[in-house]
Amino acid sequence: MMVLLKGGEGQKPPFTPSEQWLEEFTKQLSAEGFYDKLFRYAKRRARLVAFVRQIDPDGYATDLVANVIDDTVEGRLSWDYKRCDLRKHVRDHVKSRSRHEYVRGCKKRTLGLADPRAVRMLDELAASEPETGPEKAARIESANQIVDAIHTRAAGDPEVKLLLEAYERGAETRAEVLEMVTLTKLQYDAARKRLDRMIDELPNNQVTSAQRSR
């Protein structure tokens, strides 16, 4: 028992890279443009995560790349330099980790999908990298749940229902909404405020900073 407590049997030995591994790691890490290309890629991934979590995309991207590199040096991530170059290794793990955060965020967050710009942004960001089955399922599930919940809450409010109808037909601005439905500007403003409250009151709502059509 004392041996186990002291980290003898049952504990994974520390990672000890070979000289060739260290040489390849150092050479590829210091290659011209190594960090620039990875940070640009990580920032694109960060934009996707930022839509479902409150993060600083630049800081998130920097930390994401740095953490993958640190975990590789420490042996927490395995890198076989004979089978994969370091840039691809880091890129793959940046994608994997950001995908995990995106899927988890989709499951926890309800999105202000009454705003068509939010819907399009999510679609564009998701399309920038191929979605896996779980990612797409989580995104669609979140969208369906929020739309159903909003329509249920708006069932007794005909003016809010008119707003939703206009948004679903592609309207974005107040002027565009008013061209499609019979509301005055004052009615629109009041209905928009009520719709915002409906969205804010949804369970597990985390969209106070989301852009909304005004």
Secondary structure, DSSP 8 states (H G I E B T S, - for coil): -HHHHTT-TTS-------HHHHHHHHHHHTSTTHHHHHHHHHHHHHHHHHTTS---HHHHHHHHHHHHHHHHHTTSS---TTTS-HHHHHHHHHHHHHHHHHHHHHHH-B--TTSHHHHHHHHHHHHHS---HHHHHHHHHHHHHHHHHHHHHTTT-HHHHHHHHHHHTT--SHHHHHHHS---HHHHHHHHHHHHHHHHTSTTB--TTS----
